[in-house]
Amino acid sequence: NNKQRRPRTRNTDPPESRGHERLVTTMVELWVVAALVVVAAAPSDARGVLGGEADFQYVNVVNGRIRAWAAPTPDRDDVTTRWEWGFVGRMCSGGGGFACTQDADRPTLGSVCGGVSGVTDPVRTDELGWPLADAQACIFDDRPTFAWAPPIDDPQTRQADYSGLWLLQINGFADILINAKSGCKGVSVVNSTYDPEANVLTAFLEFEQGGWPKVANLLVIDFINTRRNATAANGTGFTGLRVIRNGYLTRATQLFTDEWARIHGMFDHLRFMGVTGTNSYTWQCGGDNAYGCSVIEWADRQLPAYALKNMCKGCMGAPWEHVLLAANELQKDIWINIPVTASSPTVKGNFTPNDPKLSYVYQLALLFKNGNEYTGGKGLDPKLNIYIEHSNEVWNFGFKQYSLNSAAAEYEVAQTQGKSNLASNSVSWENCTYVPGVDIKKQPHAQCWGHRRHARRVYEIGQVFEQVFGSGSLNNRIRMVYASWTINPQTYFNNTLTWLGAIKGPVDKYLYALSPTAYFAPDKPWVAEYPKLSPSAIAKLFYQAATNTTNMTLQFAALKHAFNLKLASYEAGPGDDVGGQFAKAGPALSAFILANRDPAIKDALVHSAKDVWWANGGDIYHQFSIHGKCSRFGCWGALEFYSDTSSPKVQACLQLLGLSQEDLTSMLALRTPALDLSWG
């Protein structure tokens, strides 16, 4: 899952900002009412906007996803680890895939084991990432979580049904071998032919019927005796690997599957935080201005034609072109997350062009406005809107975007000797001043500068998109979202937005929504009781937990009215601090997983969105996520497999949207599937 462990966070604000009771004058009364009155969330007929955290399910399961170890699933695009071709002869997992073992049947061509990443000496590639030698590829790993290091988390050991005939093609020649020693079971090569004139090798892979452990949803392939063309020498590699899933052999150029479109098409809008690798942008250097030399440019981004995702410092997730094509195919509004290190007219790195129109943010806006060759020269459909967030959880001390943003703020204040507006006293009750003579790393108010810079970036990004999309687009098609830490609305929302209003004018002129989370889950002490309870009883605890978020919702509704904004949860649903509750498989985790599959969890999700969030002032409820397997890291997905459209959480979403399964079928028939043009 993209979510994985949700880092536990603590309040490290300076003492003078902790527990401060001073509030914007216009909202004091609303705040006090919301904070002191305990409200029971009664059933409601409220209806707001329901969005969902999206991923991609590709017809061609490769699509820039090659890894030497710990592969992604073919159902989602995991972007948390390195993506490389492995040398034939070794199989390695630096973080939980295969053991580092010698394959006695193959000569060792080099080492791919070692280090945190698990790969120290990858196969050489061309400029698009295709191997220049024989190579091993982990195409996907969709086994039950921790099947590679038992015990398995899921007590029912569920995995998707991939049985049937799959198509494999490359440009060039290779002997195709399934690497059984990696754990592949129930899959075989049934035919392989090479056309020297077309320089295309075609093979068929057959997955048997059956569940785990008879069949392992794992595909590791050794490509040996490779030749780039009919006259090339052995060991020269190949290009253009395509692995087409069962059921799409005659529609190999279709980009997304019908199953993906069916489930994603029901939501009002789609957020693409995880699939575009938002949490993966990181440091590129050290020194006094480590943020500046970590800034990425438009030329650094992931391209649709790339075989790998780690080819440049901005190649962290799916290409933006896929987001644009997905929006147009489904005719859905989109919610995008701008990388924390993206250059813009007001953020310049060591290699940022002088022309502000060549910056990352400006070029991204142009892509969504006009499209490019890969999208057929079509930008986002004029009827569709874009919600825009600066990175993701910039408040979260466990994410690199927190430290990157903080470093940029500290450098700016240091360079201006405290004259930056980040250190101004425009909010009289919040001391964010620079202290002369104190080392920048020891400044007592540096935390405040980071909050403010994050808010200012939202403003600045909005100005760029309005410049591209035209006057009047801001707060219409372009919807800027200020998201921050739910448990500290005073400092992270009220104080910061008051400051932003003081330096840029009323925030409702350039912001569309303020955005906390709206997760709900039983308190941690209940976890020890899970093995004693039925799945239905645990699901009912989630229902009560949703009710317990009512006062929090009212507090943010008060802020919404004070600043004249919409209230949007950037993530919501049953799941809070899950990664901190389950260290390993066992009775408590099993009970938690079964509760998330119980019919009663449907009522809890409906209750949270309709009776608590929408009924008490929330406008947009954002299910995190649409798709994802259950494990110790959480049961975030509305469904675990794309065939599982009858899951209780999917049924909850349908009820909230006023839709039926038949409606999904009708909508699916109206779409025009996007095509994958990267293969030529």
N, C-alpha and C positions, 0 to 999 in steps of 0.2 A: 504494500500500500504506500501511496505517497505520504500519508499522514505519519506512519510509523509511530515512534514514541513521542508523545507530546511533552516537551521539557517542563518540569516543575519550575515555576518562577517565584521570585521573591521581590519585595519592594525595596529597591536600593535608592530611592529618591533621597535627596538631601533632607536633613531633619526639618528644615523650615517649610518644606513643601508637603510633609507627611501630616495627615490628619487635619489639614487646613480647612476651616469651615467657611471661609469667605467665598461668596458666589456672585455671579452676575446678578445685579439688582433685579432685573426683569424676571428672573426665574426662581428667586428665593422661595416664594410661597409654594410653587409647584413642587420644588425639590423636597421641602419639608413634608408635604403631604405624602409624596411618593415614598419617602424614607421611613416614615413613622407608622403608616397605616398598613396593617396586614390584610391583604385582599385575597379572598378565595376565588380561584379562576373557575367561573361557571361556564357551562357549555354556551357557545356563541355561534352566531351565523356570520361572523366577520369573514371577509375574504380579501386577502392582500395578494401580493406578488410572490410566487414560489419559484425560486431559482435552484440550480443544482450545480455542484462541483463536477465538471466534466472530465472524461478521459477520452482516448481514442481506441477504437478497435478497427484495425486495418485489415483489408482483404489480403494484402501482401504483408505478412507478419514481420518482415524484416524492417523496412522503412527506417533505416538509420539506427537500428537497435542491436547491432552485432556486439557481443561481449565474449571475452575469453572465459568468463566464469560468472556464476550467480546471475543467470539471465533473467530478463523480464518475463512476465507472462504474455502470451499472445493476446490477452484481453485488455491489457492496459500498458501504459508507457511509463515505466519506472525510470527515473532519471537521477538516482541517488549515487550511482557508482560509475566507475570508468568503463568505457566501451571500446574493446580492442579485439583484434584477431589473435588467437593463441597459436603457438607453435604446435604442430602435430607431435604427439609423444608425451605431452604433459597436460594434466588437468588440474586446475587450481581454484581454490576459493579463499580469498582473503577475508570474506565476511559471512560465509555460510552457504556453500554450494557443494563442491566436490573436495575431497581431500587432495593434497598435493602428492600425487603418486606417479611413478613411472609406468607407462604403458609398454609392457614387454614386447608387444607385437609391432611397435613402431620405433624407429630410431629417434633419439632425442636430438632435436634440431636447435634447441635453445631453452632457456629457462623462462618460465612465465610465473614462477612462484616467488614469493618474498615481499616483505613490506606490508604496510597497511592496506594498500590498494589491491594487493594480490598479484599485480603484474609489474614486472620491472623491465622486461625486454620483449616488447611486442613485435609482431611481424611488421616489417616495413610496408608502407602503403604508398599509393599514388596520391595526387592532390585531392581526390575525392574520397579517399579512405579505403580503396580496394586493394587487396593484398598483392604484393609483388613476389610471393613465394607460396609454397604449400601452406595451408592454414587450417586451424580448427576454429569452429564457431559454435557458441552456445546460442542457438536461435531463440529458444524460450524455455522457461522453467515454470510450469504452473502446477507443480505438485502441491499437495496439502502442506501448509506452512510447517517447517522443520521436519519434513520427511527426510531431508538430508542429514539431520542430526536429531534423531528421535529422543524423547517421545513427541509425537505430532500434537499440535495444539487442538485441532478440531476432533472432538470425540466421534464424529460421523465420517471423518476422513473424506470429505466431499471434494470432488474435482470435476471440471467441465468435461462434457463428452466431445472428444475430438475425433471420434471414429470415422473412418472413410478414407477416401483418396485425396491426397494433397499433391500439388504440382510444385516442382522445384526447377528453376532455370538459372543458368549463368551465361554470360557472354565469355566464351572460351571453353576449355575442356578440363575435366577433372574426373578422377575416380571418386565416387561418392560413397562414404562409409559411415554408417551409424556407429557412434562411439558407445558401445554397450557398457564399457567399464566405467563410464561416468554415471551410470544409473538408468540409462534409457531402457525401457521395457515396453513391448507391445507395438513397436514401430519398425518398419523395414522398408528397404528400397526394392520396389517390385519391377522397375524397368528403367533403363537409362540409354539414351541415344544421342549421338552428336552429329550435327549438320555442319560440315566444314565450310560450305559456301556461306551459310548465314552466320557461322561461328557461334552457334547456340547449342548448348547441351540441355536436354530436357530429361528429367527423371520424375518418377512418381513415388511418393511415400505413402504407405498405408498404415494408419493407426487402427489397431484392433478395438473391438467393443469390450467394455468391461471397466470397472472402477479400480481404484487403488486397493491393493498393491499389484494386481495383475497387470495393469497398464499404468505407466508413469507418464504424466503429461510433461515430458522433458525431451528436448530435441537438441542433441549435440552431434555435429557432423564434422568429420575429417575430410578435407578436400586435398587429395594427394595426386601426384603426377600431373600437376596443373600446367596448362599452356594457355597463354593469352590469346593465341590464335592458332590456326592449323599448322603454321610453319614455325612457331616459337619453340624454344627449348623447354624441356621439362623443368618444373619448379619456378615458372614465371608468373604464376598467379592467374587471376581472372577478374572480371568486373560484373556489375549488374545482377547480383544475386536476388532472386525473387522466390519467395515461398508462399504459395497461394493456398489459402485454407479450403477445406472441403466445402463443396456447394458453390464455389465461385470460379471453377476452372474455365468457364466460358465468359466470365466477367472479370478477368484478371486486372484490367486497368481501372476498375472501380476503386475509389480510395477507401471509403468507409463501408462497413458491413450494414446490411439491412437491420440486423439485430441491434446494432449500436444506434442507428437512426430511430428505430422504433421507441427505444426507452428515452433517449435524449430529447426526442421531438416533443415530449409531453410537457416539458418545463417551460416557464415563461421566458427565462434567459439562462445562459450557461456561463459558469466561471471556469477559467482555464489556468488557474494558479499552478496546480501541480504538474500538469502535462507540459507546460512550457518551462519547467525547471526553475521557477521563481526562487526557491530556497537554496539553489545550488551555486549562485554567483558568489565568488570568494576573492580572497586577496591574491594579487599577482606579484607583490613585492613588499618590501619593508621600507623603513626610513621615516622621515618626518611627515611626508605627505603620501603615506601608503594608500590612501583612498585614491589620490590623483593618478597614480600609476596603475591602479586597478580598474579604472574607467574603461568600459568597452565601447567600441564604435560599431556602426551599422555593418561594416565589412566583417565584423567578428561573429555575426549571428549564425545560427544554424540554417543551412540551406536544404531545400527538399532533395537535392541530388546527392547529398553527403551519405556515405555508407555508415559513418560513425558519428557519435555525438560529442566526442572529446577532441575534435580536430582544431578547435580554437577556444579562446577564453570566454567566448560568448555562446559556445555550442552546448547548451545545457539541457535543452528539451526539444519538443517538437517545433518545427518551423512555424513562424507566424502565418505563412501562407495556408497551412492546414487549418488554423483557427478561422481565417477568413472564408475558406471554402466550406467549412463546417457550418458557419453561420448562414451563408447563402443557401446551402443545401436544405437546412432545417427551417430557414426563415425565422431565426431566433435572435433576440438581442444577445450581446456578449458582454462579459465582464473580464477585463484583462488586467494583468499585473505587470507594471513597468519594472524591469530589473533595477535593483538598487544602484548598480554601477553604470547605468546607461547614460551616455553623454546627451546633453541638450544645450540649447543656446546659453543657459546659465550654469551648466555643469561641464567643465572642460577637463580632460585628462591630458596626459603627456602626448597623445597622438590625435587629439580631436582637431578636425579641420577648422580653419579660420571661418569658413562660411557656415553660419549657424544652421542653414538649411540642409547641411550634410550630416548633422548630428543624428545620433541613434533615434531619439524621441521624434524629431521632425520627420525622419525617413519612415519611421513606423506609422506615424499619422498619415503620410502620403500613401503608404501601402494600403491602409484600410480605406482611404479615400478613392484611390485610382486603381489599385491592384497592380499586377506586373505580368510578365510573360507567362509565368507558371499558373496564374489564376485566370488566364485568358484575357488579360487586360481589364478585368472587372473588379471594382472595389466592393466594399460592403453595400448591400442593397440599400437604397436611400430610405426605405421604410424602417430600417433597423437602427438600433441605438447601441452605444458603447458605454458601459460603466468602466471607469478607470480607477485603479488603486495603485498607490506607490508601493511596490514590492508586496510583501506579506508579513504581517506581524513584526513590524520594525521595532516594536516594543519588546520582543521576546529575546531574553538574554541567551537563549539556547541556539539562536540562529545567527549566521554570519552577517545578515543584513543589519542586525542591531549594531554590531561593532563597526561595520563599514560606515553606516550613517553617523554613528557617534564620532568616529575618527574624522570624517569630513567636517562635522560641526566644530570639533575642537580645533582643527587646523585653521578653519576660517576665522574663528574668534582670536586665535593666537596671532595670525597674520595681520589682523586689524587692531591688535592690542585692545580688544574689547569693544571696538566701535561697531562691530557687526550688529545688525538688528536682532540676531539670535540672543544677544546678551543685554538687550534693552530692558528698561523697567516700565514698559508700557502697560503691564498688568501690575498695579500698585501693590497688591498683596502677595505677589510671587517674586522672590528675589532670585534673579537669574544672572546677576552681574558678574563680570570678570574681575578677578582680584589681581591687581598688578604685583609682580614680583613672585608669584606662586607658579611653580611648574605647571604646564598645561595638563599633565596627567594627574595632578593633585588638586585641580580647581574644584571648589566645593559645589559649584552649580552646573557642572558640565552635563549632568543628566538632563537638565532642563533644555540645554541647547539642542540635544538630540531630538527631544519631543518637537521642538519648534521647527527644526530643519525638516523633519518628516512632513509636518503640516505645510510648510512653505513649498516643498517639492510637489505636493498635490496641486497647489495653486499654480506653480510654474508649468507643470505638465499640461494642465488645463488650458493655459494661455497658448501653448504650442498647438494643441489640437484645435483650438478655436481658430487660430491663424490659418490652419490648413483647411478646416471644414467650413470656415466662413463665419462672419459676424452673425450672432444670434444662435449659433449652434450650441454654445455652452448652456448647460441646464436644459437643453432640449435633446438633440442627438448625443451630445457629449455630456456624460454624467459623472462628475468627479466625486469620488468617495473618500472620505477621511475615516480610516479604520485605526483603532487602537485598543488598548488593554481594557477588558470589560470590568475587572475588579477594582479599577482606580479611575472612576469617571471624573472625579474632581480635577486631578492633575493632568491626566492624559487627554481629557476631552474639554472640560469647562475652561480651565486655565489656558490651555494651548489654543483653543479656537478663539478665546477672547483676545489673546495676543495677536493672532493672525488677523482678526478683524481690525485691530488697532493699527496695523501696518499696511493692510491691503484693502481696507474697507469692509462693509458688511459681508459676512461669509456666504450668505444666501445668494449673492450675486455671482459666485464662481464655484461654490460647492453644491452638490445635489443631495448628498446624504452623509450622515455620520453613522459609523458602523462598528458595533461591538460583536461578540459572538452571542449565540443563544443555545449553547449546549445544556443538556440536563442529564443527570445520572445520580443514582443513590450515593450517599456519602460513603467514603472509603471504609468506615467500620463495618458496613453491611457486607463487604466482600467475604469476610470470614464466615458469614451466615449463608452464603450462596449454596454450598453443598447440601444444606438442610432444607432448602426451599425448592418448590417446583418451578419450572421455567415461567409459567404463567404468574406465579407469585412474584418473581423477580421483575417481570415486565410491569407488574402493577406498582412496584417500587419506583420504576422509571416514570410512571404516570404521576405519582406524588412528587417526584423530583421536578417534573415539569411545572407543577403547581407552585413549587417553592421558588421558581424564578420570576414570579409575578412582580414582586417589589422591585427587582432589578430592572424589569421591563418598564415599569412606571418611572423609575429614575431616568432612564434614557429617553422615555417619551417626554419628560419634562425638559430635558436638554434639547430635544428635537424642536419643541415649540419655542424655546428661548432663542434658538438660532434660526428658526424658520427653515428647517431642513427636513428631509425624509429620514426615516429610521430604518436602516437595512442591516440585518445580521450578515456578516460576510461568511460566516460558517454557523451551522446550527444542526441540531439533531441529537439523538441519544448517544452520548460519548463525551466523557470529561476525564482527563488525567488517566486514561485507560492504560497507557504504557507504564505508569507508575504503580499500577495495582497488581499486575500479573507478571512475575519474573520468570515463570515457567509453566509448562502444561501441568494440569492437575484438576481436582474436582471443582475448585472455585472457577477456574477458567472455563471448564466444560459447561458448568451451569450458566455462566454468563453468555457463552456462545449460543446455547440452546434457547435462552431467554430472548435473544435477539432474532431468533427464528420463530418464536411463538406468536400465534395470532394476536395475543394481547398487546404486543409491542406496537401494532397498528394504532390502537387507541391512544397510546402514550404520545406517538408522533403527531397525530391529528390534534390532540389536546394541546400540545406545546405550540404548534403553529397557529391554530385557530382560536382557542380559548384564552391562551396566555399572550402570545406575541401580537397577533392581529387585533384582538379585542381590546388590548391595552395600549394601543398607539403605534405598534410596529407596522411598517409598510411592506418590507421585503424580508421574507424568510428564506434562508439559503441552506438547503439540505447538503450537508457534507457527509458522504459524497454520493454520487449516483451509483457508482459501482466499486466494489472492493470486497475481498474475502475476509472472513472472520479469523482472528488470531489473537495472540496476547497483546498485539498492538491496537486492537479495537475491532469493532464491527461497524465500521463507518458507512459502508455501502447500503443504498436502498435495495440493491440486489447484489448477490455474490457472483452470479454467472449470467451472461446475457440471455440464456434460455430460461432464467428463473423469474419470469415476469409476473408470477403469481405470489411472489414473496410478500409478507405482511407490510413491509415498508413501502413497496411499490403500490400496494393497495391503498395505503394511507395517502400517498402522493396523488393517486388518481382521485380519491375522495376529495382532497383539498382543492384539486383543480376542476372538480366537477366533470371528470372524464370517465370513460369506460375503456375496456380492452378493444372494443369494436371501434371506438374513436381513434385509437392509436393505429389500427389497421388502415382506417380511412386516410389518416394524415400521411402515413407511409406511402400510400399509393400516389399521392399528389406531388411528392418531391422529385427533383431531378438529381440523381446521385452525382457527386463530384468525381472527377477523373484524376488519376495519378499520372501526371505527365513527365515525371522525373526519369522514367526508364526509356523514353524514346520510342 
